[in-house]
Amino acid sequence: MVNDSVLLSPPPDARGPREVAADLARHRRVVLLLAGVVLLSAADLIITVTHLRSVGMIEANPIAAYLIRTTGSPIVLGVYKFLTVAVCVAVLYRIRRYFLGELGAWLSVLILAGMSVIWHQYSERLGDLDDIVLAQAGSSENWLFLD
């Protein structure tokens, strides 16, 4: 059972009609935010695999980098990313009616949206690089590719 004092709001069954309506609104917001988490995560995976299969990249996540380096499989990378997102979404959905559940959902969307901005900037700058710079990056042990 989840400790209510840790989650900073009383359980839904201890509220009046106004609070129940607010709880339902929070539930809907969190479900929409979690849908955004899934969509943004899927977009991140697609862009990651695209870059890994074309010019390569440096993966900041050490677990994902290890999986790419050791397996060279986009399927393994996809399963790993799917499992991490599924755990995040499941936990946040479980506590969706509490303040911290909504806060976690908002933070997740903001982080993924920030990553989308970084991907956009990275992609724009990549077009400015010439073949020599890409060849030098490709010789680095941190630069990863997928076949």
BAFI-3210 file (N, C-alpha, C; in Angstrom, 3 decimals, decimal comma, padded with zeros to 6 digits):
// residues 147
n [1|2|3|4|5|6|7|8|9|10|11|12|13|14|15|16|17|18|19|20|21|22|23|24|25|26|27|28|29|30|31|32|33|34|35|36|37|38|39|40|41|42|43|44|45|46|47|48|49|50|51|52|53|54|55|56|57|58|59|60|61|62|63|64|65|66|67|68|69|70|71|72|73|74|75|76|77|78|79|80|81|82|83|84|85|86|87|88|89|90|91|92|93|94|95|96|97|98|99|100|101|102|103|104|105|106|107|108|109|110|111|112|113|114|115|116|117|118|119|120|121|122|123|124|125|126|127|128|129|130|131|132|133|134|135|136|137|138|139|140|141|142|143|144|145|146|147]
n.u [000,842|000,504|002,066|000,301|001,190|003,700|003,117|001,824|-000,935|-004,333|-005,922|-008,037|-010,623|-011,199|-012,193|-014,291|-017,046|-016,061|-013,323|-013,105|-013,748|-011,569|-009,597|-010,238|-009,722|-006,951|-006,170|-006,851|-005,118|-002,621|-002,706|-002,783|-000,304|001,381|000,896|002,129|004,768|005,259|005,018|007,024|009,249|009,263|009,783|012,347|013,745|013,499|014,877|017,395|018,175|018,169|020,273|022,367|022,528|023,294|025,277|026,342|026,897|027,415|026,370|024,784|023,700|024,967|024,258|022,693|024,666|026,506|024,932|024,561|027,208|028,003|026,059|025,188|022,667|019,623|017,226|017,669|018,400|015,976|014,230|015,350|014,972|012,172|011,448|012,443|010,916|008,381|008,425|008,704|006,312|004,406|004,834|004,289|001,648|000,448|000,544|-000,954|-003,070|-002,102|-000,256|002,589|002,712|001,596|003,444|005,780|005,040|004,802|007,480|008,788|007,780|008,738|011,528|011,865|010,902|012,837|015,008|014,216|014,503|017,268|018,028|017,082|018,717|021,192|020,905|020,656|023,198|024,797|024,504|026,149|028,680|031,682|032,963|035,466|035,484|033,449|034,661|036,811|035,385|034,233|036,400|036,749|036,463|034,156|032,267|029,462|027,978|025,357|024,626]
n.v [-001,189|002,259|004,935|007,615|010,050|010,384|010,819|013,203|013,910|013,220|009,943|009,110|008,194|009,539|012,052|014,919|015,812|017,933|017,618|015,068|015,552|017,146|015,254|013,468|015,095|015,420|012,771|012,440|014,356|013,265|010,802|011,727|013,041|010,844|009,475|011,269|010,896|008,297|008,679|010,648|009,219|007,101|008,546|009,477|007,040|006,266|008,346|008,026|005,432|005,952|007,839|006,262|004,353|005,812|008,320|007,837|008,280|009,633|007,929|008,986|007,618|005,229|002,495|001,977|002,583|000,541|-001,698|-001,171|-001,230|-003,873|-005,614|-004,569|-004,355|-003,005|-003,933|-004,987|-002,617|-001,225|-002,862|-002,550|000,258|000,334|-001,208|000,390|002,714|001,624|000,796|003,282|004,589|002,824|003,038|005,781|005,838|004,239|005,864|008,020|009,595|011,168|014,007|013,803|011,895|013,236|015,329|013,879|012,907|015,310|016,210|014,151|014,473|017,050|016,641|014,839|016,439|018,424|016,861|016,403|018,941|019,173|017,081|018,184|020,471|019,190|017,713|019,797|021,001|018,891|018,781|020,840|019,890|018,672|015,948|015,193|015,830|014,104|011,659|011,687|011,690|009,196|007,560|007,561|005,788|006,166|006,855|005,600|003,089|001,472|-001,412]
n.w [000,000|-000,704|000,948|002,099|003,229|002,174|-000,472|-000,475|-000,558|000,368|000,180|-002,672|-001,860|000,503|000,085|-000,696|-002,981|-004,635|-004,425|-005,499|-008,172|-008,857|-008,516|-010,571|-012,765|-012,456|-012,830|-015,570|-016,731|-016,079|-017,434|-020,090|-020,151|-019,782|-022,133|-023,814|-022,921|-023,836|-026,647|-027,161|-026,300|-028,116|-030,451|-029,818|-029,783|-032,489|-033,795|-032,615|-033,526|-036,269|-036,513|-035,532|-037,510|-039,685|-039,676|-037,217|-033,647|-030,306|-027,542|-024,675|-022,530|-020,462|-020,220|-022,495|-024,400|-023,893|-024,624|-027,354|-028,249|-027,596|-028,678|-031,098|-032,076|-033,139|-032,220|-029,641|-028,362|-028,676|-027,162|-024,606|-024,227|-024,441|-022,171|-020,053|-020,348|-020,043|-017,347|-016,050|-016,913|-015,862|-013,071|-012,659|-013,549|-011,658|-009,392|-010,149|-009,161|-007,223|-006,018|-006,390|-008,378|-010,572|-010,752|-011,350|-013,884|-015,349|-015,166|-016,545|-019,168|-019,689|-019,585|-021,732|-023,812|-023,758|-024,541|-027,145|-028,252|-028,054|-029,788|-032,174|-032,445|-032,593|-034,966|-036,835|-036,633|-037,391|-040,116|-040,887|-040,561|-042,030|-044,111|-043,123|-040,380|-039,511|-040,120|-038,339|-035,932|-036,149|-035,683|-032,990|-029,907|-028,484|-030,316|-031,827|-033,953|-035,811|-037,691]
ca.u [000,000|001,267|001,953|-000,279|001,964|004,817|002,613|001,402|-002,358|-005,104|-006,417|-009,242|-011,874|-011,380|-012,449|-015,655|-017,331|-015,165|-012,004|-013,192|-013,672|-010,172|-008,851|-010,501|-008,991|-005,526|-006,053|-006,852|-003,877|-001,483|-002,817|-002,338|001,141|002,044|000,833|003,209|006,029|005,405|005,258|008,341|010,251|009,308|010,477|013,755|014,305|013,578|015,972|018,644|018,513|018,478|021,638|023,322|022,644|023,825|026,569|026,799|026,706|027,830|025,203|025,062|023,252|026,004|023,677|022,366|025,936|027,025|024,116|024,874|028,578|028,163|025,133|025,028|021,296|018,594|016,135|018,053|018,280|014,545|013,650|015,830|014,275|010,767|011,301|012,637|009,749|007,239|008,524|008,403|004,892|003,636|004,945|003,562|000,216|000,012|000,381|-001,476|-004,035|-001,392|000,538|003,900|002,508|001,463|004,726|006,681|004,625|005,206|008,941|009,151|007,484|009,665|012,853|011,833|010,773|014,176|015,834|013,805|015,156|018,693|018,125|016,893|019,942|022,243|020,676|020,986|024,649|025,408|024,514|027,245|029,973|032,159|033,306|036,678|035,090|032,725|035,625|037,538|034,464|034,055|037,559|036,692|035,821|032,846|031,361|028,807|027,239|024,587|024,581]
ca.v [000,000|003,493|005,806|008,893|011,214|010,516|011,285|014,589|014,176|012,111|009,016|009,595|007,858|010,385|013,400|015,311|015,872|018,864|016,991|013,934|016,127|017,550|014,012|012,963|015,972|015,055|011,467|012,667|015,054|012,344|009,841|012,435|013,250|009,558|009,224|012,099|010,228|007,167|009,202|011,288|008,158|006,402|009,444|009,450|005,775|006,307|009,260|007,398|004,357|006,584|008,393|005,164|003,636|006,682|008,938|007,450|009,262|009,244|007,681|009,479|006,626|004,188|001,162|001,898|002,538|-000,820|-002,600|-000,894|-001,674|-005,321|-006,400|-003,979|-004,649|-002,012|-004,604|-005,008|-001,234|-000,929|-003,582|-001,863|001,542|000,022|-001,647|001,509|003,590|000,901|000,870|004,677|004,845|002,003|003,636|007,049|005,546|003,699|006,964|009,122|010,422|011,908|015,140|013,384|011,199|014,252|016,019|012,976|012,870|016,582|016,232|013,215|015,111|018,175|016,098|014,305|017,575|019,011|015,988|016,636|020,187|018,860|016,322|019,116|021,262|018,269|017,400|020,984|021,197|017,783|019,151|021,772|019,220|018,082|014,531|014,997|015,832|012,861|010,558|011,735|011,248|007,763|006,828|007,579|004,593|006,552|007,063|004,313|002,849|000,238|-001,880]
ca.w [000,000|-000,833|002,105|001,657|003,660|001,242|-001,756|-000,249|-000,685|000,917|-000,840|-003,343|-001,182|001,678|-000,406|-001,017|-004,423|-005,326|-004,472|-006,423|-009,524|-009,052|-008,658|-011,913|-013,687|-012,344|-013,486|-017,025|-017,100|-015,988|-018,531|-021,305|-020,044|-019,990|-023,579|-024,357|-022,598|-024,763|-028,000|-027,215|-026,168|-029,404|-031,376|-029,429|-030,255|-033,954|-034,159|-032,181|-034,462|-037,560|-036,451|-035,370|-038,784|-040,738|-039,359|-035,887|-032,577|-028,971|-026,696|-023,327|-021,552|-020,475|-020,428|-023,926|-025,133|-023,724|-025,443|-028,763|-028,510|-027,465|-029,507|-032,422|-032,495|-032,824|-031,493|-028,224|-027,891|-028,594|-026,015|-023,399|-024,088|-024,171|-020,776|-019,129|-020,458|-019,471|-015,882|-015,688|-017,134|-014,914|-011,731|-012,637|-013,668|-010,356|-008,426|-010,961|-008,446|-006,192|-006,482|-006,876|-009,644|-011,619|-010,861|-012,076|-015,288|-015,950|-015,299|-017,611|-020,454|-019,868|-019,901|-023,097|-024,729|-023,799|-025,381|-028,530|-028,669|-028,228|-031,033|-033,287|-032,572|-033,030|-036,378|-037,626|-036,645|-038,101|-041,531|-041,109|-040,447|-043,279|-044,048|-042,323|-038,969|-039,272|-040,145|-037,078|-034,884|-036,321|-035,179|-031,529|-029,333|-027,966|-031,450|-032,053|-035,190|-035,959|-039,081]
c.u [000,885|001,005|001,491|000,553|003,154|004,343|001,941|-000,067|-003,122|-005,584|-007,726|-010,535|-012,141|-011,719|-013,927|-015,838|-016,396|-013,764|-011,985|-013,098|-012,244|-009,292|-009,027|-009,757|-007,495|-005,282|-005,966|-005,572|-002,698|-001,527|-002,378|-000,832|001,899|001,981|001,921|004,576|006,282|005,737|006,642|009,461|010,384|010,046|011,977|014,424|014,483|014,746|017,321|019,084|018,878|019,901|022,677|023,540|023,223|025,207|027,140|026,584|027,357|026,562|025,558|024,669|024,249|025,454|023,331|023,647|026,548|026,261|024,407|026,234|028,676|027,253|025,040|023,615|020,331|017,427|016,441|017,936|016,817|013,877|014,068|015,067|012,789|010,573|011,474|011,450|008,530|007,257|008,159|006,904|004,042|003,668|004,127|002,053|-000,332|-000,251|-000,213|-002,414|-003,406|-000,550|001,873|003,804|002,383|002,775|005,730|006,343|005,026|006,720|009,411|008,926|008,454|011,070|012,892|011,663|012,122|015,124|015,478|014,440|016,640|018,907|018,004|018,162|021,095|022,117|021,011|022,492|025,361|025,493|025,644|028,620|030,401|032,603|034,530|036,333|034,351|033,660|036,421|036,648|034,276|035,224|037,594|035,991|034,440|031,809|030,794|028,056|026,403|024,598|023,176]
c.v [001,251|004,375|007,193|010,097|011,440|011,124|012,655|014,883|012,982|011,177|009,503|009,308|008,706|011,824|013,627|015,408|016,791|018,261|015,803|014,435|016,554|016,316|013,428|013,796|015,647|013,727|011,641|013,346|014,083|011,319|010,492|012,667|011,944|009,130|010,035|011,482|009,091|007,667|009,838|010,254|007,373|007,252|009,452|008,172|005,780|007,185|008,654|006,325|004,932|007,127|007,284|004,400|004,508|007,187|008,508|008,570|008,763|009,096|008,074|008,478|005,458|002,777|000,979|001,815|001,140|-001,804|-002,409|-001,478|-003,207|-006,121|-005,877|-004,141|-003,526|-002,626|-004,644|-003,608|-000,860|-001,611|-002,908|-000,547|001,335|-000,357|-000,486|002,469|002,923|000,947|002,270|004,949|004,064|002,596|004,927|006,835|005,037|004,814|008,206|010,051|011,266|013,010|014,695|012,583|012,180|014,995|015,171|012,917|014,154|016,631|015,307|013,834|016,261|017,695|015,590|015,413|018,286|018,186|016,161|017,908|019,938|018,066|017,246|019,934|020,401|017,983|018,587|021,190|020,091|018,084|020,102|021,110|018,658|016,635|014,265|014,920|014,543|011,660|010,521|011,276|009,744|006,948|006,804|006,336|004,905|006,753|005,718|004,286|001,586|-000,129|-001,927]
c.w [000,000|000,373|001,647|002,060|002,729|-000,074|-001,667|-000,550|-000,140|-000,189|-001,424|-002,586|000,062|001,296|-000,644|-002,521|-005,203|-005,476|-005,426|-007,869|-009,833|-009,253|-010,062|-012,963|-013,654|-013,050|-015,002|-017,491|-017,115|-017,118|-019,850|-021,297|-020,299|-021,453|-024,281|-024,096|-023,583|-026,171|-028,126|-027,096|-027,461|-030,435|-031,085|-029,931|-031,775|-034,402|-033,783|-033,178|-035,829|-037,571|-036,324|-036,671|-039,892|-040,335|-038,023|-034,884|-031,304|-028,145|-025,270|-022,248|-021,569|-020,691|-021,903|-024,753|-025,055|-024,617|-026,931|-029,114|-028,518|-028,391|-030,933|-032,964|-032,145|-032,053|-030,001|-027,623|-027,718|-027,417|-024,715|-023,183|-023,794|-022,701|-019,794|-019,160|-019,824|-017,945|-015,404|-015,784|-016,135|-013,513|-011,656|-012,791|-012,340|-009,351|-009,086|-010,202|-007,338|-006,825|-007,083|-008,173|-010,790|-011,829|-011,655|-013,558|-015,999|-016,166|-016,420|-018,982|-020,707|-020,226|-021,334|-024,131|-024,862|-024,651|-026,857|-029,083|-028,925|-029,519|-032,240|-033,520|-033,092|-034,524|-037,273|-037,724|-037,403|-039,589|-041,870|-041,071|-041,792|-043,048|-043,165|-040,838|-038,635|-039,258|-038,851|-035,927|-034,942|-035,814|-033,651|-031,015|-028,760|-029,074|-031,843|-033,371|-035,032|-037,427|-039,602]
res [m|v|n|d|s|v|l|l|s|p|p|p|d|a|r|g|p|r|e|v|a|a|d|l|a|r|h|r|r|v|v|l|l|l|a|g|v|v|l|l|s|a|a|d|l|i|i|t|v|t|h|l|r|s|v|g|m|i|e|a|n|p|i|a|a|y|l|i|r|t|t|g|s|p|i|v|l|g|v|y|k|f|l|t|v|a|v|c|v|a|v|l|y|r|i|r|r|y|f|l|g|e|l|g|a|w|l|s|v|l|i|l|a|g|m|s|v|i|w|h|q|y|s|e|r|l|g|d|l|d|d|i|v|l|a|q|a|g|s|s|e|n|w|l|f|l|d]
***
